[in-house]
Amino acid sequence: MPAKRDYKKEYRDYQGTPKQKKRRAARNAARRDAEKKGLVHKGDGKEVDHLGSNRNGDLRKRKTRVVSRHANRIRQPKRS
């Protein structure tokens, strides 16, 4: 039987870091902006896609578009 995962540790070590909290806040802000513009609605299956593949940049300065959940999850940035 595999060992149990320590979800609190995983959160603390990655999702709970100040850098990741800032990036999550930027993603949420982009979603709120799209909702205010009427581009997306709760439960419509759409997501706000950040254009460009710079994963370390500031998401607030990125252009966005609305795509289906499937299209957003399929698209992966090129890795070096």
N, C-alpha and C positions, 0 to 999 in steps of 0.2 A: 504494500500500500504506500503510495507516495506521501511525502511529508506535507503537512498542512502549510498553506501559504500564510505569511504574516502580512496581511493587507495594510495594517497600520504602519509597518516599517516601509513598505513599498510607497505608501503615500508620503511619508515623512522624508524619504530619501530622494524622491523625484517630484511628485505632484505638489508637495508642500513647500518646495523651494521658492524663494522670492521671484526668481526668474520665471518659473513656470506659472506662478500665480499671476504675474504681469501679462504673460502671453495669453492665458485663459481669459483674463479680463478684457484684453484687446479683441479676442474672438467674440466674446459675448457682446461687446460694444458694437462690433460690426453687424452682428445679428439684430441688435436693437435698432440700429440705424436703418437697416433694410426693412424692418417691421414698420417703422415710422413712415417710410416712403411708400409702404403698401406693396413691396416686392415679394415679401414672404408673410405667411400667416402660421400660427401655431397649428401643427398637425397636418400641414400640407405636403410633407415629405420632401421639402426643399431645404437646401443648405446654402450658406454663404461661402463661396469659394474664394480664397485669396490667390490672386494671380501671381506668378513668379515662384521660383523654387528656393529662395533664400530663407532657409528655416531659422536662421539666427537673427534676421533683421527685425525691425519694428513693424508689427502687423498693422498698426494704426496708419502707417504711411503707404500701405499696399492698396492697389486697386482690387475691387471685388466684383463678383458676379454671382447670380443666383443659378444654381444647378440642382439637378435631382440628387438625392442621397447616393444613389448607385453611381452616378457619374463622378461625384466628388470622391468616393471611396476608391474607385478604380484608378484615378489619375495619381501617379506617383512621380515625384521629382527625380531627375537624373542624379545618380550618385556617382561620385568619383572614386 
